[in-house]
Structure formats: structure tokens, C-alpha cells
Amino acid sequence: MVWTAAGELMGEHDELLSQLQSGDVELEREAAFAAGAARVEDAVPLLAKLVQSQNLGVQEAADRALRQIGGASVVRAVAPLLRSDDPPARNIAMDVMREVGHQDFPTLVALLHDQDPDMRIFASDILGSSDTLQAVGPLCDALLKDPEVNVRYQAAVSLGALGKPEAATCLNHALADDEWVQFAVIESLAKIRDESSVSALVGALGKSTDLVASMIVDALGEIGNIKAVSMLIKRLDESPTALRNKICKAVVRILGGKSLALLSEKQREQFGEYLLAALNDEDVEIQDAAMHGLAFVGVEHASRAILDLAATLDPDRDQDRLELAIHSLSAMGLDPALPNALTVGDHARAMVAVEAMARIGGSEVSEILRNAFWNCDRDVQREIIARALLKVGGAESIDFFLDVLARHDDGTVIKGALAFLGQKMRVGKAADAIFALLQHPYDDVKEAALDACIALGDAVMNDRFRAMSQSGEPLDRLMAVYALGRIDPDGNLEVLKAALEDEIPDIRKVALEAVAILCAPGGDGMDLLVSRLSDESREVRLAVVEQIGQHCSLGEGTKYLIQALNDSDDWVKIRAMEALAIRSAKEAIPELVGLLDSPNKLVALKVIETMGDIGGKVSFRALLEILNAEDQELAEAAEAAISKIQEEHGEDN
């Protein structure tokens, strides 16, 4: 037998049909695949029989073929299998019918009237997958008229799966059905979201069990129609606590935060009290809705209640909820509960209160935080400084921060004070205290003090660092050179030149970073940079290459990067290649070609990659020579580089 590469049948159908009933599982499986690929409709009855095969491979092949062929013949052939006592065959039949059943609609509708309720359930299920408006009418008939509750339940589920607004009317009527059916009806109405369902759902609230009423309220929240709000609010007083909390959640979900403020004063007051009570619900979604709503309706003691809830949350596990609590507290403004939380001794409450007040801001918040600071524990003090006062404090807080700098010994607190006095406010009278902290035992405090000194950056501070640059302590010289390069590199050029000759490589590197800023045409930066290309320290030479690549003009810097390709250290060569690739420096190609024979394969691979990035005819020809290299890794790299040249540079080669 002859088949095309695509598996299409080249012989007569009768031979294929013979194989489908041969009893040889391999033949049956292959023939089923072929029948599906060729869409042989004559094979449908036999394929339907093979669905009942005990061989899993044959079953799967028949299943796939029936889906591929499709059409009314498949629907009629597979429908009887829904009555099969063999679960796998019945499940396959259901799946096939879900996919192709709509192609023979009368057969499905007929099954809806079958005497066997299971068939009617199956038919309702299949119609839910049909994605056609035609299915709504038959399913609505089944929902409202079928005597079997499970059929009505499935009909409701399928109407929700279809999602057609035309189903809303019959679903609304079915709200009076058994509780089991009501569950499916409510879920389907929530999916369809038709406006006509809002009144029907609210009307069913008073006639439903607590469980159904809860589902109705959730559905109204899902539908999100503002018509439901006034009706739901009217039911708050008469509802039990659990349902009332659900109503609060639904109203907040429908209106959102800002629209809650548009309620009448009486409604806001009443609704706020219910939201306050809802904070104690076990459902976290209800708690979150209550927190969100309270931010906009305004009610006494709301801040304290939200603080109580927030204090129970885990900062790592409940980040989103904690953020919601803080957002709500800040939206409500400076309630007395917030400053009180700083003095009650509850660490978690205090941390939340500080963050909320930081977002509120203002001079009053600044004063409250300053007054409470020295009575708080260390972690809260850190929060007050770093998260709050550094943000909201102004000139009124300068003396406070000077006091903190003088009295406190915690590194995090000191760093916050340095950032405020140095970077934020640039307080000149703090210069002595800040400069003294360059000798602090903690490196991170030293770094913060150095940044603060640079931020002050006046002539006096500059002179202090010039004197410090002569220190016998390497760390002092390092900090001084770093600061002088940022305060005034031009004015401190002589000091920076001297630092390029310092015995400590790290100091020479810092000096290089400073003089690199002076690489503008006519400046002294380039000469000073390249003077260290022969530095004894590999790290310094690496820094030279990196600074040339970042700061120097294309023409002027490129020749020195090419010079660096002859460095004795392979990593200096690699960094130079990376900078040359960014510049697309074609003049570097001859030197790069000479490095292809490097004993270090990493260098050779980097050369190939760089040539591919730069492109050009010379690169292209040199890379062609490597395609037949004995080293497969180099050959593959060359092939990739050539492809890149062809894609990105095209005919320019």
C-alpha cells in the first residue's frame, strides 16, 4: 500500500476499511490515523466501533480520526456510544460530541428528549460546548421543564458556559428551583452578567437559604451592576451577620472606593459601621474589602480597627494585604490611632503606623514622629528615620537629625541621618559631624558619610579631602580620591594625577574613574587614562579599558582599545574586544584575526563573537576560514557569527 509523506491514502478506500476491521491492532491504529488524515467519511462507522477497542492506542487513533472527519455522520455514529457501559468509550464519545456535536444539531436536541435522564444530562453538557445561540432555546426548555433535577442542573451549567445574554430570562425564572439547581443558575448568571438578572437575584435573596443567599450576593458582586447597590444596602439591617458581611464585600466591589464617598451621609455612616464589623469576618476577602471601603466612607475607630488587623499579618506572607491596610490608613488621614500606636509598645502596630504616617506626610506628622522617636524600640526608630522622617521631614527636623547623629549608635539610624543632613538638606553646620563619621567602624556608615560629604561639596569640604589624600592610611586616601573626583575633578587634577601613581591598586582605579570624566576633546583625561595601560596591576588595566570604552570618543579611544588587545592578560583582551564590538570598530579586525590562534579557547571564541558583532568583508572572509576548523566549538561559533553578519549587515559585506 502506498501513502504520501502526509499520510494521505493513495489506494482504494475498501482496503483501508478492511484494515480498520482486521483485528490487528497495529493495522487498525495506522488505518485510523490515515482515515482521519484523509477524512474518509465511509470509515466513520468502523472508527466508532474502534472507540470501544481494548487497545489504548487504537482508541486514541479512532478518537482523533473522528474529530478530524467531523460532520453529521460522526455525530450520529458516536451518539449511541453515550449509552455504553464501557466508561472509556463513553468518555471518548462525550469528548468527540463536545467538539463536533453542533454539526448535527437535531441529533443533540433529540437526545434532550430521551427517556433516559443520563442521555438528557449528556445532551445538556454537549450543548454547552456548542458555542451557538441555537442551543439556548433547547437548554432553557430543559432547565424549566425537565422533571429530573440533575438535567436541570446541567442545563443551567451549560447556559453559563455558552455565556449568551439571551439565556438570562430563563435563568432568572429558574431561581425558584431546587437549591441544587439554584447553585448552577447563580453561577451562570454571574458569568452572563445581564442587567435583567440584578433585580431577579436581589428578589430571590429573601426566599433563599443562607447558603444560596450568600452565593447570590457573591454573584451580584461579580456582575458589578450599580443597580444592585441600593437594593443590597437596604437589606443590610435585616440580614444575618455572615450575609451582611458578604453584602459589604459586594457593594465595595461594585462601587469601588471613590464612589463610596458619593453615598449620602447617613448611608456612609451606616455602611461604615457594617464595614467595621466585617473586619472581624474569617474570610480574608471580606476583610480586605472592608479595609478598602473604610478608606473612603470615614467612620470613628476605623483606623484603630485596621491597625489591629494589620498587626496580625505576616510581613513576608501577607505583603499585599499589609500594603492594602497601610494604603487605607493613609487615605483616612492622621487619625489619633496612628500616633497612639507608637507609644503602646506593640511593635507590629507601630511599624504599620509609621509607614502610614510617612505616606500622609506634613509638618504635623514630622513633629509626631520626632517626639515619639526616642521612646520607640530600635526597629521602629529605624523605620521612623529611614521610611518616614527622611521623606517627610524638612528644615524643622534639622536639629533633631543633628541630635540623632550625635547620640545614636545604630548604623541604620545614622545612615538615615546622614542622608537627610547631607543629600536632602545639605546642612553645612553638620559638616564636622559628617566628616568625622568617615572613621566609623562600619563600612556602610563610612560609605553613607562619604556620600553626604560629597553632597555638601563646598570648598571647605574639598580642602579637607585634599588634606586627607596625603594620609598614610590607604582607606583614607581611597575615600579622599573618590570624593575629590566627584566634587571637582578639574580643580583637583593634580591630586588625581598623583593618585594614579599610588602604591595601592584600588586607589589608582578610583583615580582612573575620576579622570575618565575629563575625556572630552582637548581634556587631560585620555592621556592620564592611557598612561596606566601598562600598569603592573591587571585590575587597573581592566579599569582603564572599561573607562575608555565608556567615556572616550570613538576615534580617540579605539586605537587604545586595539592596543589593549596585546595585553598579557586574557581578560584585559576580552574587555577590550567587548568595547570594540560596541563601537563596531572595523579597524580592529586585523588585530583580532591575529588572536584567532590564541592558546586560550575562550579568547578565540570571543574574537569570533566580536568579529560577528563588528561585521564587514574582512570579518566575513576570516570567519569563513574557520568553518572547517578541527575544533567543532570554534566552527560552530564561526557559523553563528557569519549568520549574524548576514542578518544584520547584509550586502555591506
FENBEL-V946869 format. One record per residue. N is the residue number from 1. PHI is phi as a letter, one per 40 degrees, with the letter a starting at -180 (none if undefined). D_CENTER is the distance of its C-alpha to the mean C-alpha in Angstrom with 2 decimals. Layout:
n->N phi->PHI d_center->D_CENTER
n->N phi->PHI d_center->D_CENTER
This chain:
n->1 phi->none d_center->55.07
n->2 phi->b d_center->53.10
n->3 phi->b d_center->49.43
n->4 phi->c d_center->47.36
n->5 phi->c d_center->44.30
n->6 phi->c d_center->42.20
n->7 phi->g d_center->44.16
n->8 phi->c d_center->46.27
n->9 phi->c d_center->49.65
n->10 phi->b d_center->52.60
n->11 phi->b d_center->55.36
n->12 phi->c d_center->56.69
n->13 phi->c d_center->54.69
n->14 phi->c d_center->57.41
n->15 phi->c d_center->56.70
n->16 phi->c d_center->53.02
n->17 phi->c d_center->54.04
n->18 phi->c d_center->56.40
n->19 phi->c d_center->53.69
n->20 phi->c d_center->51.51
n->21 phi->b d_center->54.32
n->22 phi->c d_center->55.57
n->23 phi->g d_center->54.41
n->24 phi->c d_center->52.98
n->25 phi->c d_center->49.30
n->26 phi->c d_center->48.40
n->27 phi->c d_center->50.33
n->28 phi->c d_center->48.95
n->29 phi->c d_center->45.35
n->30 phi->c d_center->45.87
n->31 phi->c d_center->47.86
n->32 phi->c d_center->45.17
n->33 phi->d d_center->42.57
n->34 phi->c d_center->45.14
n->35 phi->c d_center->46.05
n->36 phi->c d_center->42.47
n->37 phi->c d_center->41.94
n->38 phi->c d_center->45.26
n->39 phi->f d_center->44.75
n->40 phi->c d_center->48.21
n->41 phi->c d_center->48.88
n->42 phi->c d_center->52.08
n->43 phi->c d_center->50.10
n->44 phi->d d_center->48.25
n->45 phi->d d_center->50.80
n->46 phi->c d_center->50.81
n->47 phi->c d_center->47.04
n->48 phi->c d_center->46.97
n->49 phi->c d_center->49.41
n->50 phi->c d_center->47.33
n->51 phi->d d_center->44.42
n->52 phi->c d_center->46.72
n->53 phi->c d_center->47.24
n->54 phi->c d_center->46.90
n->55 phi->c d_center->45.21
n->56 phi->c d_center->41.43
n->57 phi->c d_center->41.28
n->58 phi->c d_center->43.82
n->59 phi->d d_center->42.01
n->60 phi->c d_center->38.72
n->61 phi->c d_center->40.61
n->62 phi->c d_center->42.47
n->63 phi->d d_center->39.35
n->64 phi->c d_center->37.68
n->65 phi->c d_center->40.95
n->66 phi->c d_center->41.45
n->67 phi->c d_center->38.02
n->68 phi->c d_center->38.82
n->69 phi->c d_center->42.26
n->70 phi->g d_center->41.40
n->71 phi->g d_center->43.79
n->72 phi->c d_center->46.29
n->73 phi->c d_center->48.10
n->74 phi->c d_center->45.07
n->75 phi->d d_center->44.48
n->76 phi->c d_center->48.16
n->77 phi->c d_center->48.32
n->78 phi->c d_center->45.25
n->79 phi->d d_center->45.88
n->80 phi->c d_center->48.71
n->81 phi->c d_center->46.42
n->82 phi->c d_center->44.68
n->83 phi->c d_center->47.88
n->84 phi->c d_center->47.71
n->85 phi->c d_center->48.13
n->86 phi->c d_center->45.99
n->87 phi->d d_center->42.39
n->88 phi->d d_center->40.76
n->89 phi->c d_center->42.85
n->90 phi->c d_center->42.11
n->91 phi->c d_center->38.34
n->92 phi->c d_center->38.52
n->93 phi->d d_center->40.67
n->94 phi->c d_center->38.15
n->95 phi->c d_center->35.28
n->96 phi->c d_center->37.54
n->97 phi->c d_center->38.73
n->98 phi->c d_center->35.23
n->99 phi->c d_center->34.63
n->100 phi->b d_center->38.07
n->101 phi->d d_center->39.89
n->102 phi->c d_center->39.53
n->103 phi->c d_center->41.71
n->104 phi->a d_center->44.72
n->105 phi->c d_center->44.13
n->106 phi->d d_center->47.70
n->107 phi->c d_center->47.36
n->108 phi->c d_center->44.31
n->109 phi->c d_center->46.08
n->110 phi->c d_center->49.15
n->111 phi->c d_center->47.20
n->112 phi->c d_center->46.17
n->113 phi->b d_center->49.88
n->114 phi->c d_center->50.60
n->115 phi->c d_center->52.68
n->116 phi->c d_center->50.27
n->117 phi->c d_center->47.45
n->118 phi->c d_center->45.16
n->119 phi->c d_center->45.63
n->120 phi->c d_center->44.81
n->121 phi->c d_center->41.58
n->122 phi->d d_center->40.68
n->123 phi->c d_center->41.56
n->124 phi->c d_center->39.44
n->125 phi->c d_center->36.44
n->126 phi->c d_center->37.03
n->127 phi->c d_center->37.50
n->128 phi->c d_center->34.06
n->129 phi->c d_center->32.67
n->130 phi->c d_center->35.00
n->131 phi->f d_center->32.85
n->132 phi->b d_center->36.08
n->133 phi->c d_center->37.72
n->134 phi->d d_center->40.87
n->135 phi->c d_center->39.50
n->136 phi->c d_center->39.21
n->137 phi->d d_center->42.98
n->138 phi->d d_center->43.82
n->139 phi->c d_center->40.95
n->140 phi->c d_center->42.00
n->141 phi->d d_center->45.55
n->142 phi->c d_center->44.39
n->143 phi->c d_center->42.38
n->144 phi->c d_center->45.32
n->145 phi->b d_center->48.28
n->146 phi->c d_center->47.62
n->147 phi->c d_center->49.49
n->148 phi->c d_center->47.01
n->149 phi->c d_center->44.17
n->150 phi->c d_center->41.79
n->151 phi->c d_center->42.39
n->152 phi->c d_center->41.62
n->153 phi->d d_center->38.44
n->154 phi->c d_center->37.27
n->155 phi->c d_center->38.33
n->156 phi->c d_center->36.16
n->157 phi->d d_center->33.12
n->158 phi->c d_center->33.81
n->159 phi->c d_center->34.24
n->160 phi->c d_center->30.75
n->161 phi->c d_center->29.46
n->162 phi->c d_center->31.34
n->163 phi->g d_center->29.84
n->164 phi->c d_center->32.91
n->165 phi->d d_center->33.98
n->166 phi->c d_center->37.57
n->167 phi->c d_center->37.09
n->168 phi->c d_center->36.53
n->169 phi->c d_center->40.28
n->170 phi->c d_center->41.20
n->171 phi->c d_center->38.19
n->172 phi->d d_center->39.32
n->173 phi->c d_center->42.79
n->174 phi->c d_center->41.49
n->175 phi->c d_center->40.13
n->176 phi->c d_center->43.64
n->177 phi->c d_center->43.48
n->178 phi->d d_center->43.26
n->179 phi->d d_center->40.36
n->180 phi->d d_center->38.94
n->181 phi->c d_center->38.86
n->182 phi->d d_center->37.54
n->183 phi->d d_center->34.31
n->184 phi->c d_center->33.61
n->185 phi->c d_center->34.90
n->186 phi->c d_center->32.63
n->187 phi->c d_center->29.48
n->188 phi->c d_center->30.63
n->189 phi->c d_center->31.41
n->190 phi->c d_center->27.91
n->191 phi->c d_center->26.60
n->192 phi->c d_center->29.25
n->193 phi->f d_center->28.94
n->194 phi->c d_center->32.40
n->195 phi->c d_center->33.98
n->196 phi->c d_center->37.20
n->197 phi->c d_center->35.63
n->198 phi->c d_center->34.90
n->199 phi->c d_center->38.57
n->200 phi->c d_center->39.22
n->201 phi->c d_center->36.49
n->202 phi->c d_center->37.62
n->203 phi->c d_center->41.19
n->204 phi->c d_center->40.48
n->205 phi->d d_center->39.12
n->206 phi->c d_center->42.61
n->207 phi->b d_center->43.86
n->208 phi->b d_center->41.12
n->209 phi->c d_center->40.67
n->210 phi->d d_center->38.23
n->211 phi->c d_center->35.71
n->212 phi->c d_center->35.98
n->213 phi->d d_center->35.92
n->214 phi->c d_center->32.65
n->215 phi->c d_center->31.18
n->216 phi->c d_center->32.66
n->217 phi->c d_center->31.05
n->218 phi->d d_center->27.58
n->219 phi->c d_center->28.33
n->220 phi->c d_center->29.43
n->221 phi->c d_center->26.16
n->222 phi->c d_center->24.35
n->223 phi->c d_center->26.84
n->224 phi->g d_center->26.26
n->225 phi->c d_center->29.66
n->226 phi->c d_center->31.10
n->227 phi->d d_center->34.55
n->228 phi->c d_center->33.71
n->229 phi->c d_center->33.19
n->230 phi->c d_center->36.85
n->231 phi->c d_center->37.95
n->232 phi->c d_center->35.46
n->233 phi->c d_center->36.39
n->234 phi->c d_center->40.05
n->235 phi->c d_center->39.45
n->236 phi->c d_center->37.95
n->237 phi->c d_center->41.39
n->238 phi->c d_center->42.69
n->239 phi->c d_center->39.69
n->240 phi->c d_center->39.41
n->241 phi->d d_center->36.88
n->242 phi->c d_center->34.25
n->243 phi->c d_center->34.43
n->244 phi->c d_center->34.58
n->245 phi->c d_center->31.27
n->246 phi->c d_center->29.74
n->247 phi->c d_center->31.30
n->248 phi->d d_center->29.79
n->249 phi->c d_center->26.30
n->250 phi->c d_center->27.11
n->251 phi->c d_center->28.64
n->252 phi->c d_center->25.73
n->253 phi->c d_center->23.39
n->254 phi->c d_center->25.83
n->255 phi->c d_center->26.71
n->256 phi->g d_center->23.59
n->257 phi->c d_center->24.37
n->258 phi->c d_center->26.45
n->259 phi->c d_center->28.67
n->260 phi->c d_center->29.77
n->261 phi->c d_center->31.61
n->262 phi->c d_center->33.70
n->263 phi->c d_center->35.35
n->264 phi->c d_center->38.92
n->265 phi->d d_center->39.67
n->266 phi->c d_center->41.14
n->267 phi->c d_center->38.22
n->268 phi->c d_center->35.74
n->269 phi->c d_center->37.95
n->270 phi->c d_center->38.34
n->271 phi->c d_center->34.73
n->272 phi->c d_center->33.67
n->273 phi->c d_center->35.98
n->274 phi->c d_center->34.50
n->275 phi->c d_center->30.95
n->276 phi->c d_center->32.29
n->277 phi->c d_center->33.69
n->278 phi->c d_center->30.51
n->279 phi->c d_center->28.79
n->280 phi->c d_center->30.94
n->281 phi->c d_center->29.78
n->282 phi->c d_center->28.46
n->283 phi->c d_center->25.62
n->284 phi->c d_center->22.52
n->285 phi->c d_center->21.39
n->286 phi->c d_center->24.82
n->287 phi->d d_center->24.57
n->288 phi->c d_center->21.33
n->289 phi->c d_center->22.98
n->290 phi->c d_center->26.03
n->291 phi->c d_center->24.32
n->292 phi->c d_center->22.71
n->293 phi->c d_center->26.10
n->294 phi->c d_center->28.16
n->295 phi->c d_center->26.51
n->296 phi->b d_center->28.31
n->297 phi->c d_center->31.53
n->298 phi->g d_center->33.01
n->299 phi->a d_center->35.03
n->300 phi->c d_center->36.98
n->301 phi->g d_center->35.58
n->302 phi->c d_center->32.03
n->303 phi->c d_center->30.68
n->304 phi->c d_center->32.56
n->305 phi->c d_center->31.30
n->306 phi->c d_center->27.63
n->307 phi->d d_center->28.32
n->308 phi->d d_center->29.96
n->309 phi->c d_center->26.95
n->310 phi->c d_center->24.46
n->311 phi->c d_center->26.78
n->312 phi->c d_center->26.32
n->313 phi->c d_center->22.52
n->314 phi->c d_center->21.13
n->315 phi->d d_center->19.17
n->316 phi->c d_center->17.06
n->317 phi->c d_center->16.75
n->318 phi->b d_center->16.75
n->319 phi->d d_center->14.58
n->320 phi->c d_center->13.43
n->321 phi->c d_center->17.06
n->322 phi->c d_center->18.52
n->323 phi->c d_center->16.67
n->324 phi->c d_center->18.09
n->325 phi->c d_center->21.48
n->326 phi->c d_center->21.57
n->327 phi->c d_center->20.59
n->328 phi->c d_center->23.35
n->329 phi->c d_center->25.84
n->330 phi->c d_center->25.41
n->331 phi->c d_center->25.78
n->332 phi->c d_center->29.02
n->333 phi->g d_center->30.46
n->334 phi->c d_center->32.70
n->335 phi->c d_center->34.08
n->336 phi->d d_center->36.64
n->337 phi->c d_center->34.49
n->338 phi->c d_center->32.18
n->339 phi->c d_center->34.94
n->340 phi->c d_center->36.66
n->341 phi->c d_center->33.66
n->342 phi->c d_center->34.30
n->343 phi->b d_center->37.79
n->344 phi->c d_center->37.68
n->345 phi->g d_center->36.63
n->346 phi->c d_center->33.49
n->347 phi->d d_center->30.96
n->348 phi->c d_center->27.78
n->349 phi->c d_center->29.09
n->350 phi->c d_center->30.00
n->351 phi->c d_center->26.60
n->352 phi->c d_center->24.99
n->353 phi->c d_center->27.93
n->354 phi->c d_center->27.63
n->355 phi->c d_center->24.03
n->356 phi->c d_center->24.98
n->357 phi->c d_center->28.08
n->358 phi->c d_center->26.29
n->359 phi->c d_center->24.36
n->360 phi->c d_center->27.67
n->361 phi->g d_center->29.47
n->362 phi->h d_center->33.09
n->363 phi->c d_center->36.29
n->364 phi->c d_center->36.90
n->365 phi->c d_center->33.68
n->366 phi->d d_center->34.61
n->367 phi->c d_center->38.04
n->368 phi->c d_center->36.87
n->369 phi->c d_center->34.58
n->370 phi->c d_center->37.34
n->371 phi->c d_center->39.90
n->372 phi->c d_center->37.84
n->373 phi->d d_center->36.62
n->374 phi->c d_center->39.55
n->375 phi->c d_center->39.71
n->376 phi->c d_center->36.16
n->377 phi->c d_center->35.10
n->378 phi->d d_center->33.60
n->379 phi->c d_center->29.91
n->380 phi->c d_center->30.33
n->381 phi->d d_center->32.26
n->382 phi->d d_center->29.44
n->383 phi->c d_center->27.09
n->384 phi->c d_center->29.78
n->385 phi->c d_center->30.26
n->386 phi->c d_center->26.88
n->387 phi->c d_center->24.69
n->388 phi->b d_center->27.37
n->389 phi->c d_center->30.62
n->390 phi->d d_center->29.23
n->391 phi->c d_center->27.33
n->392 phi->c d_center->29.95
n->393 phi->c d_center->33.14
n->394 phi->b d_center->35.58
n->395 phi->d d_center->39.17
n->396 phi->c d_center->40.22
n->397 phi->b d_center->38.26
n->398 phi->d d_center->39.83
n->399 phi->c d_center->42.65
n->400 phi->c d_center->40.34
n->401 phi->c d_center->38.18
n->402 phi->c d_center->41.39
n->403 phi->c d_center->42.55
n->404 phi->d d_center->39.33
n->405 phi->c d_center->39.75
n->406 phi->c d_center->43.33
n->407 phi->b d_center->42.95
n->408 phi->c d_center->39.61
n->409 phi->b d_center->39.05
n->410 phi->c d_center->35.36
n->411 phi->d d_center->33.44
n->412 phi->c d_center->30.25
n->413 phi->c d_center->32.42
n->414 phi->c d_center->34.52
n->415 phi->c d_center->31.59
n->416 phi->c d_center->30.48
n->417 phi->c d_center->34.09
n->418 phi->c d_center->34.33
n->419 phi->c d_center->31.30
n->420 phi->c d_center->32.84
n->421 phi->c d_center->36.39
n->422 phi->c d_center->35.57
n->423 phi->c d_center->32.57
n->424 phi->c d_center->32.34
n->425 phi->b d_center->36.01
n->426 phi->f d_center->37.92
n->427 phi->c d_center->40.68
n->428 phi->c d_center->43.65
n->429 phi->c d_center->45.58
n->430 phi->c d_center->42.84
n->431 phi->d d_center->43.46
n->432 phi->c d_center->45.84
n->433 phi->c d_center->43.61
n->434 phi->c d_center->40.54
n->435 phi->c d_center->42.54
n->436 phi->c d_center->43.97
n->437 phi->c d_center->40.56
n->438 phi->c d_center->40.33
n->439 phi->b d_center->42.44
n->440 phi->c d_center->40.13
n->441 phi->c d_center->39.76
n->442 phi->c d_center->35.91
n->443 phi->c d_center->34.39
n->444 phi->c d_center->31.34
n->445 phi->c d_center->33.83
n->446 phi->d d_center->35.87
n->447 phi->c d_center->32.90
n->448 phi->c d_center->32.17
n->449 phi->c d_center->35.90
n->450 phi->c d_center->36.08
n->451 phi->c d_center->33.31
n->452 phi->c d_center->35.13
n->453 phi->c d_center->38.43
n->454 phi->c d_center->37.08
n->455 phi->c d_center->35.73
n->456 phi->c d_center->39.25
n->457 phi->f d_center->40.65
n->458 phi->c d_center->44.15
n->459 phi->c d_center->47.35
n->460 phi->c d_center->48.22
n->461 phi->c d_center->44.97
n->462 phi->c d_center->45.41
n->463 phi->c d_center->48.92
n->464 phi->c d_center->47.71
n->465 phi->c d_center->45.37
n->466 phi->c d_center->48.18
n->467 phi->c d_center->50.35
n->468 phi->c d_center->47.66
n->469 phi->c d_center->47.31
n->470 phi->c d_center->50.82
n->471 phi->c d_center->49.94
n->472 phi->c d_center->50.95
n->473 phi->c d_center->47.58
n->474 phi->d d_center->45.07
n->475 phi->c d_center->42.09
n->476 phi->c d_center->43.86
n->477 phi->c d_center->44.50
n->478 phi->c d_center->40.91
n->479 phi->c d_center->39.61
n->480 phi->c d_center->42.40
n->481 phi->c d_center->41.78
n->482 phi->d d_center->38.04
n->483 phi->c d_center->38.86
n->484 phi->c d_center->41.73
n->485 phi->c d_center->39.64
n->486 phi->b d_center->37.23
n->487 phi->c d_center->39.82
n->488 phi->a d_center->42.31
n->489 phi->c d_center->42.28
n->490 phi->c d_center->45.21
n->491 phi->c d_center->47.32
n->492 phi->b d_center->46.66
n->493 phi->d d_center->47.20
n->494 phi->c d_center->50.22
n->495 phi->c d_center->48.37
n->496 phi->c d_center->45.50
n->497 phi->c d_center->48.09
n->498 phi->c d_center->49.65
n->499 phi->c d_center->46.31
n->500 phi->c d_center->45.89
n->501 phi->b d_center->48.94
n->502 phi->c d_center->47.80
n->503 phi->c d_center->48.39
n->504 phi->c d_center->44.85
n->505 phi->d d_center->42.40
n->506 phi->c d_center->39.40
n->507 phi->c d_center->41.45
n->508 phi->c d_center->42.31
n->509 phi->c d_center->38.62
n->510 phi->c d_center->37.81
n->511 phi->c d_center->40.82
n->512 phi->c d_center->39.62
n->513 phi->c d_center->36.33
n->514 phi->c d_center->38.50
n->515 phi->c d_center->41.02
n->516 phi->c d_center->38.39
n->517 phi->c d_center->37.69
n->518 phi->c d_center->41.32
n->519 phi->c d_center->40.99
n->520 phi->c d_center->41.79
n->521 phi->d d_center->44.88
n->522 phi->g d_center->47.99
n->523 phi->c d_center->46.21
n->524 phi->c d_center->47.04
n->525 phi->c d_center->43.54
n->526 phi->c d_center->43.99
n->527 phi->c d_center->47.30
n->528 phi->c d_center->46.04
n->529 phi->c d_center->42.97
n->530 phi->c d_center->44.95
n->531 phi->c d_center->47.58
n->532 phi->b d_center->45.26
n->533 phi->c d_center->44.58
n->534 phi->b d_center->47.32
n->535 phi->d d_center->46.17
n->536 phi->c d_center->47.02
n->537 phi->c d_center->43.49
n->538 phi->c d_center->40.98
n->539 phi->c d_center->38.14
n->540 phi->c d_center->39.93
n->541 phi->c d_center->40.47
n->542 phi->d d_center->36.79
n->543 phi->c d_center->36.07
n->544 phi->d d_center->38.68
n->545 phi->c d_center->37.09
n->546 phi->c d_center->33.61
n->547 phi->c d_center->35.11
n->548 phi->c d_center->37.22
n->549 phi->c d_center->34.26
n->550 phi->c d_center->32.26
n->551 phi->b d_center->35.08
n->552 phi->c d_center->38.13
n->553 phi->c d_center->39.10
n->554 phi->d d_center->38.97
n->555 phi->c d_center->42.71
n->556 phi->c d_center->43.61
n->557 phi->c d_center->40.92
n->558 phi->c d_center->40.95
n->559 phi->c d_center->44.44
n->560 phi->c d_center->43.52
n->561 phi->c d_center->40.44
n->562 phi->c d_center->42.83
n->563 phi->d d_center->45.18
n->564 phi->c d_center->42.48
n->565 phi->c d_center->42.35
n->566 phi->c d_center->45.66
n->567 phi->c d_center->44.34
n->568 phi->c d_center->45.42
n->569 phi->b d_center->41.90
n->570 phi->c d_center->39.64
n->571 phi->c d_center->36.42
n->572 phi->c d_center->38.00
n->573 phi->c d_center->38.75
n->574 phi->c d_center->35.20
n->575 phi->c d_center->33.76
n->576 phi->c d_center->36.48
n->577 phi->c d_center->35.53
n->578 phi->c d_center->31.89
n->579 phi->c d_center->33.17
n->580 phi->c d_center->35.71
n->581 phi->c d_center->33.19
n->582 phi->c d_center->31.17
n->583 phi->c d_center->34.54
n->584 phi->f d_center->35.57
n->585 phi->c d_center->38.85
n->586 phi->c d_center->41.24
n->587 phi->c d_center->44.07
n->588 phi->c d_center->42.50
n->589 phi->d d_center->42.90
n->590 phi->d d_center->46.47
n->591 phi->c d_center->45.48
n->592 phi->c d_center->42.43
n->593 phi->d d_center->44.67
n->594 phi->c d_center->46.86
n->595 phi->c d_center->43.99
n->596 phi->c d_center->43.38
n->597 phi->c d_center->46.03
n->598 phi->d d_center->44.33
n->599 phi->c d_center->44.93
n->600 phi->c d_center->41.33
n->601 phi->c d_center->39.32
n->602 phi->d d_center->36.12
n->603 phi->c d_center->37.94
n->604 phi->c d_center->39.24
n->605 phi->c d_center->35.82
n->606 phi->c d_center->34.47
n->607 phi->c d_center->37.51
n->608 phi->c d_center->36.79
n->609 phi->c d_center->33.14
n->610 phi->c d_center->34.35
n->611 phi->c d_center->37.07
n->612 phi->c d_center->34.65
n->613 phi->c d_center->32.51
n->614 phi->c d_center->35.70
n->615 phi->g d_center->37.37
n->616 phi->h d_center->40.92
n->617 phi->c d_center->43.99
n->618 phi->c d_center->44.98
n->619 phi->c d_center->41.60
n->620 phi->d d_center->41.75
n->621 phi->c d_center->45.29
n->622 phi->c d_center->44.67
n->623 phi->c d_center->41.68
n->624 phi->d d_center->43.82
n->625 phi->c d_center->46.20
n->626 phi->c d_center->43.56
n->627 phi->d d_center->42.60
n->628 phi->b d_center->45.59
n->629 phi->c d_center->45.09
n->630 phi->c d_center->45.90
n->631 phi->c d_center->42.66
n->632 phi->c d_center->40.17
n->633 phi->c d_center->37.14
n->634 phi->c d_center->38.66
n->635 phi->c d_center->39.60
n->636 phi->c d_center->36.10
n->637 phi->c d_center->34.70
n->638 phi->c d_center->37.42
n->639 phi->c d_center->36.61
n->640 phi->c d_center->32.96
n->641 phi->c d_center->34.16
n->642 phi->c d_center->36.72
n->643 phi->c d_center->34.20
n->644 phi->c d_center->32.07
n->645 phi->c d_center->35.26
n->646 phi->c d_center->36.16
n->647 phi->c d_center->32.79
n->648 phi->c d_center->32.26
n->649 phi->b d_center->35.87
n->650 phi->f d_center->37.75
n->651 phi->c d_center->41.39
n->652 phi->c d_center->41.44
n->653 phi->c d_center->42.29
